[in-house]
Amino acid sequence: MAFASPPLSAALRRPPSVLSSAACRRRAAAAADAPANAFWSAIARKFHWETPWPADAPAVAWNFDPTAGPVYAHWWKGGRTNICYNALDVHVAAGRGADVALLFEPNEPADGRARSLTYAELLEEVTAAAAALTAAGVRRGDGVVTYMPMGVELPVVMLAAARIGAVHSVVFGGFSAAALAARLAASGAEVLVTTDGVGRGGKWVGLKAAADEAIALAAADYGHTVVTQLVVRNRSAADGRGGGAEEGAAVPMVAGRDVWWDDALAAAPRAGGEVVWVDAEDPLFCLFTSGSTGAPKGVVHTVGGYMVGAATTFKYSFNYMPGDVYFCTADAGWITGHTYVTYGPLLNGATQVVFEGVPTYPDAGRLWEIVAKYRVNILYTAPTALRSLKRAGDAFVAAHDTSSLKVLGTVGEPINPEAWDWYYSVVGASAATVVDSYWQTETGAHVLAPIPVAGLDLKPGCAQLPHLGIVPVLLDDAGGLVEGEGEGYLAISRPWPSALRTLLGDHERMEATYFARFPGFYLTGDGARRDADGHLWLTGRIDDVLNVSGHRLGTAEVEAAIVGVPGVAEAAVVGVPHPVTGEALYAYVVLMPGVEGNDALRAAITAGLRARIGPIARVETLHWVGGRGLPKTRSGKILRRLLRLIAMGGGGGDLGDTSTLADPSVLDELLQTS
Ligand code: WTA
């Protein structure tokens, strides 16, 4: 075979061979990193470090190339700090203890449970909670799982765990017992903190029963024992409203295992709430999120880098100024509530509203009523909420004074221009800045955002610019850089402090998921387009991760839940555009021979999804597949691209290249049954 030698110019451009040695590459990379590292270290020094990181060590040591060795990024390793101390004690010590930290707004607007906590009061509560966790046997490095609704106690427990060097793993209160059991077992936590329940809209939702079931499942299915379950009493005597099946039902407590939160706090020796200094690279939390394949991944973040990233992005993305009131509607069951409720605002000494309820209860004016009540300056919410509130009509906004708003943040999914315009012109009266923040559980903090201080001309639906210290790149299929205008896979080419460090118990999966395809780059899993101004537009996931109402769901986990229903042989799930939830689940279901696709089976599938995942996994359209089955390649791979096109109406008859199909006649059948 003839081998063409490269043109001379290319040979001249090639670096001298000595640079290919790993040591030299590292040295070159370190030199290139120097300005960014100096920048981040200058910010890191603004925090309290009980022991500074070694003066002669670089801010970050890293490798993003799995072919050159294990992937890692360590920031300020060897320095000892505590994120809870920086979020609370520092402010109190500086004389800001009387500043309001949290303004709690309950589900029922006027049930008497609204309260505000100053930084000094919050520190008191967190210290008592930390003592209770210590008394329950939790030590540095141990896991603590929470299964709670949004409220004051959830951030309190997270901060308390962080205070004593424990690793929290928050499980969203809407997940099922089975989902909680899997996460309990994976985290290895012996302590679970839950609540009796929560009022959500007009209903009382019991959580303790699901938590009990999860503990039993964790023991039966995974051999994992929860030793202590602490139960926050959410139903105060004053809260007699709600209704729902469990109202008034006593919460059974298992002797020797279950302890009421208040009793645990009262009994714990206060000394147990003291700060435990930890290494910057000690794990802070693990948060499970969906990937395209397999079980949910436990994304692990560490103390130092996450602290710096959360605090910095909060400050600049929202242009937070002392005295501003901030309100994020996210539940701390998701990453947004971690970074932009529990940590980012408190690290900045901010005042924020914590909301237990939903935007549409008692009516679609609830958020605007809260904005008016607390004179909120910065609002951070999701496009899906905006779309449903927009549908309810402008009158709900007009009924309240929203003139205090100056920054309007959005997160979780692409925001369509109509929702953006409504946010900007109706909610913000064309006087506030819309900040479309793009990021992920894995990135820990904002990655792209038109930060207000940049003074950009805003483009509806565009996350626009990289955040501080982020170096995004677009890659083509071959891993080449897409320069200038163009589209590609969105990746990040150098480390940033709040990046994930590993996936719980599976570092190889972390390398395989994010770094193997394009060695040297963190692959986000999203596509993006760069316009003529150099601004980045997200174009959607490039993998099979679904995004319903801003919540990530993996095709594999949804399909596994459907296939678990008796009578179902096979399932394939795709996302289709939806006017309110962004994306909706469209499921193709192949039945066992002799089984009929009817309402009873539909109900069983809905119940199966609720039981395995939770109510967020709701199938919008069920498509019973006929005898020819799903479109597959000869090697048995499902052609999801075709399923997506058929789900969206058949692509106007043009399904593109179908030559890889093992049996092309399946398409006719699918089109006829759709
Ligand atoms: C999507 C949520 C477009 C994206 C913070 C990402 C977005 C996934 C945006 C992460 C945005 C988040 N514009 N898409 N502003 N924000 N996404 O881990 O697909 O729950 O990869 O983190 O949500 O979801 P996660």
Boltz pocket constraint, residues with backbone or C-beta under 6 A from the ligand:
constraints:
  - pocket:
      binder: B
      contacts: [[A, 289], [A, 334], [A, 335], [A, 336], [A, 410], [A, 411], [A, 412], [A, 413], [A, 414], [A, 415], [A, 436], [A, 437], [A, 438], [A, 439], [A, 440], [A, 441], [A, 442], [A, 463], [A, 524], [A, 525], [A, 526], [A, 538], [A, 540], [A, 541], [A, 547], [A, 550], [A, 551], [A, 552]]
      max_distance: 6.0
